[in-house]
């Protein structure tokens, strides 16, 4: 099997766009992700007065440490959680009135812990309809900084947004975190802040972020590890199939690469080199119980291949998947039951028993790209699966169906 070239990481691209916009100078982002989410982020930056120049392989961003170049703007964040959570924070560093809204799907997703923390820091922020949700307006006058307490138990993006804000405040920021989910995403943030010239000091649950701003740089975006999970899973469920993803190796920032360790526990062969990771199917796929709190974006991938395991697959500590693009835990359970698979769920867990998925089933996407991409792996061994909204993969990987079809043909 030839190497699979995957698009850039959504999480890294969004952080890089924020950091580049905030930096002093012009930054170049190499191999950024081009998708609905990142297009929405760059469109939002443009509405705030930032210049983003784009070539096929790189984006150049003119940084503005002083904040947006306009005094007022109306920004639509589409379906993008990073756009909807990061851009109001960036706007708060400038001066003016900035309104943010989003899709109906994104309006349902919570913002409350982040907006409470911003208000505690003196930011004039008002939710127009439902408290803790879009739409909202920020009347910005810069951010003084200081100390703030944050509950990041529903999304690590709240903490990332405040960490990114810290160097743009006048005094710096001390963030005390009472709960944290998806911790590896915070490690991505800290590593990328270092690349843009800022060192955060962490002491347990307290993060000290210095003032002083960011410096511009050239930053290469690594392939998306969450997207890679579908291709790795395809190898694991097919005896003799091998998938290699270049650019994701021992030095990768993304915690979701740990998904291959779950596949290793189930019986797949895994090789991780400095610059690539390879998974081979062995014909063995064991059941297991696994805590996926820190890699919960790959929970649907595991759920989609669980019927092919030799024993039950139980996934625990994934309550936060209920507040993603959809309730992913219930979406997985619903589709598995439609396929005739025995499933049980609880508040933060799902257990899937082995079974032969029924061919010709329509998968309900719930408007969520990760549901469609996950069940594409099921479809490798279940003829005739279809999707009510196959195009929702545009959010992170517009060419997914073509790339996955090439994988099938290569086997």
C-alpha positions as CSV (number, residue, x, y, z in Angstrom):
1,X,0.0,0.0,0.0
2,X,1.5,3.4,-1.0
3,X,1.7,6.2,1.6
4,X,-1.5,8.1,2.2
5,X,-1.2,11.8,1.9
6,X,-3.6,13.5,4.2
7,X,-4.6,17.2,4.6
8,X,-3.2,19.3,7.4
9,X,-4.5,19.3,10.9
10,X,-7.6,21.3,11.5
11,X,-6.6,22.0,15.2
12,X,-3.1,23.1,14.2
13,X,-4.3,25.2,11.3
14,X,-6.8,27.1,13.5
15,X,-4.2,27.8,16.2
16,X,-1.6,28.8,13.6
17,X,-4.1,31.3,12.0
18,X,-4.7,32.9,15.4
19,X,-1.0,33.0,16.3
20,X,0.0,34.4,12.9
21,X,-2.8,37.1,13.1
22,X,-1.6,38.1,16.6
23,X,2.1,38.1,15.8
24,X,4.4,41.0,15.1
25,X,5.3,40.6,11.4
26,X,4.3,38.3,8.5
27,X,4.0,34.6,9.2
28,X,3.9,31.8,6.6
29,X,1.8,28.7,7.2
30,X,3.0,25.8,5.1
31,X,0.5,23.0,4.1
32,X,-2.5,24.4,6.0
33,X,-5.8,22.6,5.9
34,X,-8.2,23.8,3.3
35,X,-11.7,23.0,4.3
36,X,-15.0,24.6,5.3
37,X,-13.8,25.2,8.9
38,X,-10.5,26.8,8.0
39,X,-12.1,28.8,5.1
40,X,-14.5,30.1,7.7
41,X,-11.7,31.0,10.0
42,X,-9.8,32.9,7.3
43,X,-13.0,34.7,6.2
44,X,-13.5,35.7,9.9
45,X,-10.0,37.1,10.0
46,X,-10.6,39.1,6.8
47,X,-13.8,40.6,8.3
48,X,-11.8,41.7,11.3
49,X,-9.3,43.4,9.0
50,X,-6.5,40.9,8.9
51,X,-4.8,40.2,5.6
52,X,-4.4,36.6,4.6
53,X,-2.6,35.8,1.3
54,X,-3.0,32.3,-0.1
55,X,-1.0,30.2,-2.6
56,X,-1.7,26.5,-3.2
57,X,0.8,25.3,-0.5
58,X,1.0,28.2,1.9
59,X,-0.8,31.1,3.5
60,X,0.8,34.3,4.6
61,X,-0.8,36.3,7.4
62,X,0.0,39.9,8.3
63,X,0.0,40.0,12.0
64,X,-1.5,42.8,14.1
65,X,-0.5,42.6,17.8
66,X,-2.8,45.6,18.5
67,X,-5.9,43.6,17.4
68,X,-8.4,43.9,14.5
69,X,-7.8,46.6,11.9
70,X,-11.5,47.6,11.8
71,X,-13.7,49.2,14.5
72,X,-16.7,47.1,13.9
73,X,-17.4,43.8,12.1
74,X,-20.1,41.1,11.8
75,X,-18.5,37.6,11.7
76,X,-20.3,34.4,10.8
77,X,-18.4,31.4,12.2
78,X,-20.2,28.8,10.2
79,X,-19.9,25.3,11.8
80,X,-16.4,25.9,13.2
81,X,-15.9,25.5,16.9
82,X,-12.4,26.9,16.8
83,X,-13.6,29.9,14.8
84,X,-16.5,30.5,17.1
85,X,-14.4,30.2,20.2
86,X,-11.1,31.8,19.2
87,X,-12.1,34.8,17.1
88,X,-14.2,36.6,19.8
89,X,-11.1,36.2,22.0
90,X,-8.9,37.7,19.3
91,X,-11.4,40.6,18.8
92,X,-11.3,41.4,22.5
93,X,-7.7,42.5,22.2
94,X,-8.6,45.3,19.8
95,X,-10.9,48.3,20.1
96,X,-14.4,48.3,18.6
97,X,-17.7,46.4,18.4
98,X,-17.6,42.9,17.0
99,X,-20.6,40.7,16.5
100,X,-20.3,36.9,16.1
101,X,-22.9,34.4,15.0
102,X,-22.7,30.8,13.7
103,X,-24.7,28.0,12.2
104,X,-27.7,26.5,14.0
105,X,-25.5,23.5,14.8
106,X,-22.8,25.7,16.3
107,X,-25.3,27.8,18.2
108,X,-26.3,24.7,20.1
109,X,-22.7,24.1,21.3
110,X,-21.7,25.7,24.6
111,X,-19.5,28.7,25.2
112,X,-20.4,29.6,28.7
113,X,-17.2,28.7,30.6
114,X,-15.1,30.7,28.2
115,X,-17.4,33.8,28.1
116,X,-17.6,33.8,31.9
117,X,-13.8,33.8,32.1
118,X,-13.6,36.7,29.6
119,X,-16.1,38.7,31.6
120,X,-14.1,38.0,34.8
121,X,-11.2,39.6,32.9
122,X,-13.3,42.7,32.2
123,X,-14.3,42.0,28.7
124,X,-17.7,43.5,27.7
125,X,-19.3,40.5,26.1
126,X,-23.1,40.0,25.7
127,X,-25.0,37.0,24.4
128,X,-27.9,38.2,22.3
129,X,-30.3,35.2,22.7
130,X,-29.3,32.2,24.9
131,X,-26.8,32.8,27.6
132,X,-23.6,30.9,26.9
133,X,-24.3,30.5,23.2
134,X,-23.9,32.4,19.9
135,X,-24.8,35.0,18.8
136,X,-22.7,37.4,20.9
137,X,-21.2,40.8,20.8
138,X,-17.8,41.9,22.1
139,X,-17.3,45.6,22.8
140,X,-13.5,45.5,22.9
141,X,-11.1,47.8,24.7
142,X,-8.1,45.5,25.0
143,X,-7.6,43.1,27.9
144,X,-5.8,44.0,31.1
145,X,-5.0,40.4,32.1
146,X,-4.7,39.1,35.7
147,X,-5.9,35.9,37.2
148,X,-9.0,33.8,36.2
149,X,-10.5,30.4,37.0
150,X,-11.8,28.2,34.2
151,X,-13.8,25.0,34.0
152,X,-12.5,23.2,30.8
153,X,-14.3,19.9,31.5
154,X,-16.5,20.2,28.4
155,X,-13.9,21.5,25.9
156,X,-10.2,22.1,26.0
157,X,-10.8,24.8,23.5
158,X,-11.8,27.1,26.3
159,X,-8.4,26.8,27.9
160,X,-6.6,27.1,24.5
161,X,-8.5,30.3,23.7
162,X,-7.4,31.9,27.0
163,X,-3.8,30.6,26.7
164,X,-3.6,32.2,23.2
165,X,-5.0,35.4,24.6
166,X,-2.5,35.7,27.5
167,X,0.5,37.3,25.6
168,X,-1.9,39.9,24.1
169,X,-3.0,41.2,27.5
170,X,-1.3,44.1,29.2
171,X,-0.2,42.3,32.3
172,X,-0.2,38.6,31.3
173,X,-2.6,35.9,32.5
174,X,-2.7,33.3,35.2
175,X,-5.3,30.6,34.5
176,X,-6.4,28.2,37.2
177,X,-8.2,25.2,35.7
178,X,-10.7,23.2,37.7
179,X,-11.3,20.4,35.2
180,X,-9.8,19.6,31.8
181,X,-10.8,17.2,29.0
182,X,-8.8,16.4,25.8
183,X,-5.6,17.5,27.5
184,X,-3.3,16.6,24.5
185,X,-4.9,19.5,22.6
186,X,-3.6,21.9,25.2
187,X,-0.1,20.5,24.7
188,X,-0.5,21.3,21.0
189,X,-1.3,24.9,22.0
190,X,1.7,25.2,24.3
191,X,4.1,23.8,21.7
192,X,2.8,26.2,19.1
193,X,3.0,29.2,21.3
194,X,6.6,28.3,21.9
195,X,7.1,28.3,18.1
196,X,5.7,31.8,18.0
197,X,8.0,33.0,20.8
198,X,6.0,32.5,24.0
199,X,6.9,30.1,26.9
200,X,4.0,29.3,29.2
201,X,4.9,28.1,32.7
202,X,2.6,25.4,34.1
203,X,2.4,24.4,37.8
204,X,-0.2,21.6,38.2
205,X,-3.5,23.2,37.3
206,X,-2.2,26.7,37.0
207,X,-0.9,28.2,33.8
208,X,1.2,31.4,33.8
209,X,1.2,33.2,30.5
210,X,3.5,36.2,30.1
211,X,2.6,39.4,28.3
212,X,4.7,40.7,25.4
213,X,3.1,39.3,22.3
214,X,4.1,36.8,19.6
215,X,6.8,36.9,17.0
216,X,6.1,36.0,13.4
217,X,7.5,32.8,12.0
218,X,7.2,30.1,9.3
219,X,5.2,27.2,10.5
220,X,4.6,23.8,8.8
221,X,1.2,22.2,9.6
222,X,1.4,18.4,10.2
223,X,-1.2,16.1,8.7
224,X,-4.5,15.7,10.7
225,X,-4.2,12.8,13.2
226,X,-7.9,12.5,13.7
227,X,-8.4,12.1,9.9
228,X,-5.6,9.5,9.9
229,X,-7.5,7.4,12.3
230,X,-9.9,6.3,9.6
231,X,-7.1,5.1,7.4
232,X,-5.3,3.3,10.2
233,X,-8.5,1.7,11.3
234,X,-9.1,0.5,7.7
235,X,-5.7,-1.3,7.9
236,X,-6.5,-2.8,11.3
237,X,-9.8,-4.4,10.1
238,X,-8.3,-5.9,6.9
239,X,-5.8,-8.8,7.1
240,X,-2.7,-8.0,5.1
241,X,-3.6,-4.3,4.5
242,X,-0.9,-1.8,5.4
243,X,-1.4,2.0,5.6
244,X,1.5,4.5,6.1
245,X,0.9,8.2,6.9
246,X,3.9,10.3,6.3
247,X,4.4,13.4,8.5
248,X,2.9,11.8,11.7
249,X,5.6,10.2,13.7
250,X,7.3,10.3,17.1
251,X,7.6,14.0,17.0
252,X,3.9,14.7,16.2
253,X,2.0,17.2,18.3
254,X,-1.4,15.7,18.1
255,X,-2.6,13.4,20.8
256,X,-5.0,11.7,18.5
257,X,-2.1,9.7,17.0
258,X,-2.4,7.7,20.3
259,X,-5.3,6.0,18.5
260,X,-2.8,3.6,16.9
261,X,-1.9,2.3,20.4
262,X,-5.6,1.3,20.8
263,X,-5.3,-0.6,17.5
264,X,-2.1,-2.2,18.7
265,X,-3.9,-3.4,21.8
266,X,-6.6,-4.9,19.6
267,X,-4.0,-6.9,17.6
268,X,-2.8,-4.7,14.7
269,X,0.9,-4.2,14.0
270,X,2.0,-0.6,14.5
271,X,5.4,1.0,13.6
272,X,6.0,4.6,14.5
273,X,9.2,6.3,13.1
274,X,10.4,9.8,13.4
275,X,8.5,11.0,10.3
276,X,5.7,8.4,9.7
277,X,3.4,5.8,11.2
278,X,2.4,2.5,9.7
279,X,-0.5,0.1,10.7
280,X,-0.9,-3.4,9.4
281,X,-3.9,-5.7,9.7
282,X,-3.0,-9.1,11.2
283,X,-6.4,-10.8,11.0
284,X,-6.7,-10.4,14.8
285,X,-9.0,-7.7,16.3
286,X,-9.7,-8.2,20.0
287,X,-12.3,-6.6,22.1
288,X,-11.1,-4.2,24.9
289,X,-12.1,-1.6,27.4
290,X,-10.5,1.7,26.8
291,X,-10.6,5.2,28.3
292,X,-10.7,7.7,25.4
293,X,-11.1,11.0,27.4
294,X,-8.0,12.4,25.9
295,X,-8.5,11.2,22.3
296,X,-12.3,11.5,22.1
297,X,-12.4,12.7,18.5
298,X,-11.4,9.1,17.5
299,X,-14.1,7.5,19.6
300,X,-16.4,7.2,16.5
301,X,-13.6,5.5,14.6
302,X,-13.3,2.8,17.2
303,X,-17.1,2.5,17.5
304,X,-17.3,1.9,13.7
305,X,-14.9,-1.0,13.7
306,X,-16.0,-2.5,17.0
307,X,-18.5,-5.0,15.5
308,X,-15.5,-6.7,13.8
309,X,-13.7,-7.4,17.1
310,X,-13.7,-10.9,18.6
311,X,-15.2,-9.5,21.9
312,X,-17.0,-6.5,23.3
313,X,-15.5,-3.0,22.9
314,X,-16.3,-0.7,25.7
315,X,-15.3,3.0,25.4
316,X,-15.3,5.0,28.6
317,X,-15.0,8.6,29.8
318,X,-16.3,10.3,26.6
319,X,-19.1,12.5,28.0
320,X,-17.7,15.4,26.1
321,X,-18.5,13.7,22.8
322,X,-22.1,14.5,23.5
323,X,-21.5,18.3,22.9
324,X,-19.5,18.0,19.6
325,X,-21.1,18.7,16.1
326,X,-23.7,16.3,17.3
327,X,-24.2,13.9,20.3
328,X,-21.5,11.6,18.8
329,X,-22.1,8.9,21.4
330,X,-25.7,8.6,20.6
331,X,-25.1,9.0,16.8
332,X,-22.7,6.0,16.9
333,X,-25.2,4.0,18.9
334,X,-28.0,4.9,16.6
335,X,-26.1,3.9,13.5
336,X,-24.7,0.7,14.9
337,X,-28.3,-0.4,15.9
338,X,-29.4,0.4,12.4
339,X,-26.7,-2.0,11.2
340,X,-28.1,-4.7,13.6
341,X,-25.4,-4.4,16.2
342,X,-26.0,-4.8,19.9
343,X,-25.1,-1.6,21.7
344,X,-25.4,-0.3,25.2
345,X,-24.7,3.3,26.4
346,X,-24.5,5.3,29.5
347,X,-23.8,9.0,30.3
348,X,-20.1,8.7,29.3
349,X,-19.7,5.3,27.8
350,X,-20.7,3.0,25.0
351,X,-20.3,-0.8,24.7
352,X,-20.5,-2.6,21.4
353,X,-20.8,-6.3,20.9
354,X,-19.5,-8.3,17.9
355,X,-21.8,-8.8,15.0
356,X,-22.1,-8.8,11.2
357,X,-23.4,-5.3,10.1
358,X,-26.4,-5.4,7.8
359,X,-25.5,-4.5,4.2
360,X,-27.4,-1.8,2.3
361,X,-27.9,0.3,5.4
362,X,-28.2,4.1,5.3
363,X,-25.9,5.8,7.8
364,X,-27.4,8.9,9.5
365,X,-24.7,11.6,9.5
366,X,-26.4,14.0,12.0
367,X,-24.5,16.7,10.0
368,X,-21.2,15.5,11.5
369,X,-18.2,14.8,9.3
370,X,-16.6,12.4,11.8
371,X,-19.7,10.1,11.8
372,X,-19.6,9.8,8.0
373,X,-15.8,9.2,7.8
374,X,-15.9,6.7,10.7
375,X,-18.6,4.5,9.1
376,X,-16.8,4.6,5.8
377,X,-14.5,2.2,7.5
378,X,-17.4,-0.1,8.4
379,X,-18.4,0.0,4.8
380,X,-15.1,-1.7,3.8
381,X,-16.7,-5.0,5.1
382,X,-20.4,-4.2,4.7
383,X,-21.5,-3.7,1.1
384,X,-23.9,-1.0,0.0
385,X,-23.7,1.5,2.9
386,X,-24.9,4.9,2.0
387,X,-25.1,8.3,3.9
388,X,-27.9,10.8,4.2
389,X,-25.3,13.7,3.9
390,X,-22.0,12.4,2.5
391,X,-21.0,16.0,1.7
392,X,-20.6,17.0,5.3
393,X,-17.0,15.8,5.2
394,X,-16.3,19.2,3.6
395,X,-15.8,20.5,7.1
396,X,-12.4,19.0,7.4
397,X,-11.6,16.8,4.4
398,X,-13.4,17.7,1.2
399,X,-11.6,15.0,-0.8
400,X,-12.3,12.2,1.8
401,X,-14.5,9.9,-0.3
402,X,-12.1,10.0,-3.2
403,X,-9.1,9.3,-1.0
404,X,-10.9,6.4,0.8
405,X,-12.0,4.9,-2.5
406,X,-8.3,4.9,-3.6
407,X,-7.5,3.0,-0.4
408,X,-10.1,0.4,-1.2
409,X,-8.9,0.0,-4.8
410,X,-5.3,-0.4,-3.7
411,X,-6.1,-3.4,-1.5
